[in-house]
């Protein structure tokens, strides 16, 4: 037999395809007829068993988006249930039997319901976001063609506070801020069962909705301090965008993140897109004091092998190495924007350039980056002054699974920063340099600040004036970093010189430090790793600039702390100037030294804590079932 021609082969293939399509269409038609005939009976059984409508049945099975909390478990973003009522017109035989009772329940005029039903559409929404009482009444009526639809709506209790950090979500998808990061976390664990075996149980049980939730590093108490200061400041500088943030120097954890103007995440549809832009991630011209710091730091790094601990950096031979400088910017994070969990990838380039008037002094800053984001400058300064630790700003603290009022750790998001980008010797010189260039503040704080102007080519050659101030608290061994930044149109626009990290702004430092130290030492707020570490030193009596140290002969008597809460113990010991090591969670069950011992400043007190025990044999009687 000769070979079949290619043309004939293609013809046979087409006929087979047609036959296959006919079979598929026929199968679909049979399935559709079967579903049309059997489905109503099936759903009637479902409704009788469960008391819910078709759409409810499916919506109740969806995965609820997790709650976002601050580090004190204050809600920043929650998903609440919204129930609506709709009608399938084809299933309604007598409109009057539906409209009259629904009008009374929904507190809507009958004429309005008649108008909706008569719009000519097959499916009509009758009411949205009804109350629990209205839902129960409609269920009991079991009206033909009337269904309840259940969905979960994202709600932001803090409204405009920290909106640029938290962001917003729609249709169960994060579109901005940390909500986008939650998308990745939920996708990572969505396919896994809620099996708690092998997961680390958190210290205390916490009531709330079961599910996977995100705890942030943000502290709403500190956030309110920043919000209040910016609100007061914004009145004197209209038209200027301002922002303030607080970050832990050794971890990069953001504990405060405020900007004005802000927006209400619950109504993000009503705002122009430009308002969603994050001031901290927009490039600005680096002010001159910071460029001086970076330039001199590159000299220190270049001469690191030649500088002795006793030799000031300023007397070293100025032999700069280009390769060392470029590597330094990369190590400090001042070269390219790094990936952050609370914002999307930022553009590495900008159409803005540094603007200098004819009166400005022209200086050669060599390879020092001219345009950076405030977060880049913050990261670089912090890495240089905090001892060389490679910190990166981050907002996620931990991702947890809550089940039966217990929490289990899914992922510890706060990365440990053991890697050093600068040697200890260079880091110490960097602290000395920062202190030399800055101005002193309370609690050993040093502030470095400056102003600059940039020229935007794509905005018809418009000028933007910038302010940037960074405070190390304290500069010797930084615990916190406070940053204040502002951007306004024009040259010296909007009286921007009123914006400064001196004067009233320094009044924020003391309450912020107090809140941070209390938080650091409440074990029920800590991650499991933190609970195992030496984690507290009473700040009262520490030597500050211009103050005398506490006399060594000041002695107190150790009291009995067994049975007390941790908070009460800290309050009783706060005037003793002792170091405290906390082990476990709950109430104190043992202490060292024993009650009656003599305490001297600098002594270590070890507190062992444990949860209150419950007799497992005791069972609370169940209430009688009502007849």
Order of alpha helices (4+ residues) and beta strands (2+ residues): alpha-alpha-beta-beta-alpha-alpha-beta-alpha-beta-alpha-beta-beta-alpha-beta-beta-alpha-beta-beta-beta-alpha-alpha-beta-beta-alpha-beta-beta-alpha-beta-beta-beta-beta-alpha-alpha-beta-beta-alpha-beta-beta-beta-beta
